[in-house]
Amino acid sequence: QVQLVESGGGLVQAGGSLRLSCAASANILGIYLMSWYRQAPGKQREPVATITSGGSTNYADSVKGRFTISRDNHKNTLDLQMNSLKPEDTGIYYCNAFSRTVSSWGQGTQVTVSS
């Protein structure tokens, strides 16, 4: 299994920006789907953004136009640029890798947006 390590979380004021990064321990070129999920306090984990190996992206309605997901198959990284952050974006953000042979989660990174 590929190991995933997230970084870049922190405390930011509403309207601010953060960039999350996920480093994979193995090559991600063959991993079909890379995703960011988040889990707010007291809520279930939910998908935020996904990107396929071909570069197709999909976003949750709540983050469309504010978040951008990207992957670098040479550096084996997955990023999430988050702009115009809102307090409701607060939560633990997790990186996920999924394919026929891989299903891995990172340990998560905390994002806190203050009003």
VENVEN-V761810 format. One record per pair of residues at least 24 apart in sequence whose C-alpha atoms are under 10 Angstrom apart, sorted by the first residue. I is the first residue (numbers start at 0). J is the second residue. D is the distance in Angstrom with one decimal. If there is no record, write none. Layout:
I:J:D, I:J:D
This chain:
0:24:9.0, 0:25:8.6, 0:96:9.6, 0:100:8.2, 0:101:6.0, 0:102:7.3, 0:103:6.7, 0:104:9.9, 1:25:5.7, 1:26:8.3, 1:27:8.6, 1:30:9.9, 1:96:8.0, 1:97:9.9, 1:101:7.2, 1:102:8.1, 1:103:6.4, 1:104:8.8, 1:105:9.6, 2:95:9.8, 2:96:9.2, 2:102:9.9, 2:103:6.9, 2:104:7.6, 2:105:7.0, 2:106:9.6, 3:75:9.9, 3:76:9.1, 3:77:9.6, 3:93:9.2, 3:94:6.9, 3:95:7.7, 3:96:8.2, 3:103:7.2, 3:104:6.3, 3:105:4.6, 3:106:7.6, 3:107:9.2, 4:76:9.6, 4:93:9.0, 4:94:7.7, 4:95:10.0, 4:104:8.6, 4:105:5.3, 4:106:6.6, 4:107:7.6, 4:108:8.9, 5:76:9.6, 5:77:9.0, 5:78:9.2, 5:92:8.2, 5:93:7.1, 5:94:6.7, 5:104:9.7, 5:105:6.3, 5:106:7.0, 5:107:6.0, 5:108:6.0, 5:109:9.6, 6:78:9.5, 6:92:9.5, 6:93:9.8, 6:94:9.9, 6:105:10.0, 6:106:9.8, 6:107:8.1, 6:108:6.1, 6:109:8.9, 7:78:9.5, 7:79:9.5, 7:92:10.0, 7:108:7.2, 7:109:8.6, 7:110:8.6, 8:90:9.7, 8:91:8.6, 8:92:8.1, 8:107:9.0, 8:108:5.3, 8:109:5.2, 8:110:4.9, 8:111:7.9, 9:89:9.9, 9:108:8.0, 9:109:6.1, 9:110:5.0, 9:111:6.1, 9:112:8.4, 10:89:9.2, 10:109:8.3, 10:110:6.2, 10:111:4.7, 10:112:5.9, 10:113:7.4, 11:84:8.1, 11:85:9.4, 11:86:9.3, 11:89:9.7, 11:110:7.9, 11:111:6.3, 11:112:5.0, 11:113:6.3, 11:114:9.1, 12:83:9.5, 12:84:7.6, 12:85:8.1, 12:86:8.2, 12:111:8.3, 12:112:5.4, 12:113:4.8, 12:114:6.2, 13:82:9.5, 13:83:6.9, 13:84:5.3, 13:85:5.0, 13:86:6.3, 13:87:9.5, 13:88:9.4, 13:111:9.4, 13:112:5.7, 13:113:5.7, 13:114:5.3, 14:81:9.9, 14:82:7.1, 14:83:4.2, 14:84:4.9, 14:85:6.4, 14:86:9.2, 14:112:8.7, 14:113:9.4, 14:114:8.9, 15:81:8.4, 15:82:6.2, 15:83:5.5, 15:84:5.5, 15:85:8.3, 15:112:8.3, 15:113:9.7, 16:65:9.4, 16:66:9.5, 16:80:7.5, 16:81:5.4, 16:82:4.4, 16:83:6.2, 16:84:6.2, 16:85:9.8, 16:112:9.6, 17:66:9.7, 17:79:8.3, 17:80:6.3, 17:81:5.3, 17:82:6.7, 17:83:9.3, 17:84:8.2, 17:110:8.6, 18:66:9.4, 18:67:9.4, 18:68:9.8, 18:78:7.0, 18:79:5.6, 18:80:4.5, 18:81:5.9, 18:82:8.5, 19:68:9.5, 19:77:8.3, 19:78:5.5, 19:79:5.0, 19:80:6.4, 19:81:7.9, 19:92:8.5, 19:93:9.7, 19:94:9.5, 19:108:8.3, 19:110:9.3, 20:68:9.9, 20:69:9.6, 20:70:9.5, 20:76:6.8, 20:77:5.7, 20:78:4.4, 20:79:6.5, 20:80:8.7, 20:94:8.6, 20:108:9.5, 21:70:9.2, 21:75:8.5, 21:76:5.5, 21:77:5.0, 21:78:6.2, 21:79:8.7, 21:93:8.7, 21:94:6.3, 21:95:9.0, 21:105:8.0, 21:107:9.4, 21:108:9.7, 22:71:10.0, 22:74:8.3, 22:75:6.3, 22:76:4.7, 22:77:6.7, 22:78:8.9, 22:94:9.1, 22:105:9.2, 23:72:9.9, 23:74:8.7, 23:75:5.5, 23:76:6.1, 23:77:8.1, 23:94:9.6, 23:95:10.0, 23:96:9.0, 23:103:9.9, 23:105:9.1, 24:75:7.6, 24:76:9.3, 25:74:9.7, 25:75:7.0, 25:76:9.8, 26:71:10.0, 26:72:7.0, 26:73:7.5, 26:74:8.2, 26:75:5.7, 26:76:9.1, 27:52:8.3, 27:70:8.9, 27:71:8.4, 27:72:5.7, 27:73:8.1, 27:74:8.8, 27:75:5.5, 27:76:7.9, 27:77:9.3, 27:96:8.3, 27:97:9.9, 27:98:10.0, 28:52:6.6, 28:53:9.4, 28:70:9.5, 28:71:8.5, 28:72:5.0, 28:73:7.6, 28:74:9.8, 28:75:7.7, 29:72:8.7, 29:97:9.9, 29:98:8.0, 29:99:9.9, 29:100:9.9, 29:101:9.8, 30:72:9.3, 30:96:6.8, 30:97:6.3, 30:98:5.3, 30:99:8.3, 30:100:8.6, 30:101:7.4, 30:102:9.4, 31:96:8.0, 31:97:6.3, 31:98:5.2, 31:99:8.2, 31:100:10.0, 31:101:9.3, 32:56:9.7, 32:95:8.1, 32:96:6.0, 32:97:5.2, 32:98:6.4, 32:99:10.0, 32:101:9.8, 32:102:9.7, 33:68:9.4, 33:69:9.2, 33:70:8.0, 33:76:9.7, 33:77:7.4, 33:78:9.9, 33:94:7.5, 33:95:5.7, 33:96:4.7, 33:97:6.3, 33:98:8.8, 33:102:9.9, 33:103:9.8, 34:58:9.8, 34:68:8.3, 34:69:9.6, 34:70:9.7, 34:77:8.2, 34:78:9.5, 34:79:9.4, 34:93:8.2, 34:94:5.9, 34:95:5.0, 34:96:6.5, 34:97:8.3, 34:104:9.6, 35:68:8.2, 35:77:8.7, 35:78:8.7, 35:79:7.6, 35:92:6.7, 35:93:5.6, 35:94:4.8, 35:95:6.2, 35:96:9.1, 35:104:9.7, 35:105:9.9, 35:107:9.8, 36:90:9.6, 36:91:8.3, 36:92:5.6, 36:93:5.1, 36:94:6.4, 36:95:7.4, 36:104:9.7, 36:107:9.2, 37:88:8.5, 37:89:8.5, 37:90:6.0, 37:91:5.4, 37:92:4.2, 37:93:5.9, 37:94:8.8, 37:107:8.5, 37:108:9.3, 37:109:9.3, 37:110:9.3, 38:88:9.4, 38:89:8.3, 38:90:5.2, 38:91:5.2, 38:92:6.6, 38:93:8.1, 38:107:9.4, 38:109:9.5, 39:87:8.2, 39:88:7.9, 39:89:6.2, 39:90:4.2, 39:91:6.5, 39:92:8.9, 39:109:9.8, 39:110:9.6, 39:111:9.9, 40:89:8.4, 40:90:6.6, 40:91:8.5, 41:90:9.9, 42:90:9.4, 44:90:9.4, 44:91:8.9, 44:92:9.0, 44:93:8.9, 45:92:9.6, 45:93:9.7, 46:92:9.6, 46:93:9.2, 46:94:9.9, 46:95:9.7, 47:79:9.6, 47:88:9.9, 47:92:8.9, 47:93:9.6, 48:79:8.3, 48:94:9.9, 49:79:9.9, 49:94:9.9, 49:95:9.1, 49:96:9.8, 50:77:9.1, 51:97:9.7, 52:98:10.0, 61:87:9.4, 61:88:8.9, 62:88:8.6, 84:110:10.0, 84:111:9.5, 84:112:6.8, 84:113:9.2, 84:114:9.8, 85:111:9.3, 85:112:6.1, 85:113:7.8, 85:114:7.5, 86:110:9.7, 86:111:7.3, 86:112:4.7, 86:113:5.7, 86:114:6.0, 87:111:9.0, 87:112:7.5, 87:113:9.3, 87:114:9.6, 88:112:6.7, 88:113:9.8, 89:113:8.4
